[in-house]
Structure formats: C-alpha cells, structure tokens
Amino acid sequence: MQIIFSNHCYDSMRKRGVQELEIIQTIQENNWTKAKFNRLEAEKEFSYNNIWNNNFYKFKKVNPVFVKERETVLVITFYAF
C-alpha cells in the first residue's frame, strides 16, 4: 500500500512536530474508523517525553485523516495532541 501526503500535511508536520514515519505507522499498525465526509482515520499514541511550546509531554497522539483508493492512501490532514 502506497501512502502519500497532501501539501497541507507537509506544512502541518513542521508546525505540529509530527514526523512522516509516525503518520505512516499509525495508518499501517492501527484500526481505521470512519470519519466525516467519507474519510477514514486512525489513532496512535507515541512516547514523547519532551517539551513542546514550553510544556512537557510524556506522550504524543497522532490522528491522521485520509482516503483510500485501490492501493493508495492519501493523507489529507492530521491531528496531534
């Protein structure tokens, strides 16, 4: 399965401190659920143990939103908590 990213995702990764590999792992290793507008989503919690925006976080949750057509997944956006 090929996973590709929208330009919006690449811009957001820098702003939100999320790595491309984290989004790929979330999609490949976790169950998918239905999201709004006929999209899909997955969710995974990563160990973080770091400071982000002057706050310490033990974990980082990554929640990509995507569509699947044939053998291609297009990641439209994601949430990071």
JOWORA-V79574 format. One record per backbone hydrogen bond with DSSP energy under -1.0 kcal/mol. NH is the residue of the N-H (numbers start at 1). CO is the residue of the C=O. If there is no record, write none. Layout:
NH;CO
NH;CO
This chain:
2;71
4;73
6;75
10;6
11;7
12;8
13;9
14;10
15;11
16;12
17;13
18;13
23;19
24;20
25;21
26;22
27;23
28;24
29;25
33;41
35;39
40;66
41;33
42;64
44;62
46;60
48;58
50;57
52;55
55;52
57;50
60;46
62;44
63;79
65;77
66;40
67;74
69;72
72;69
73;2
74;67
75;4
76;65
77;65
79;63
81;61
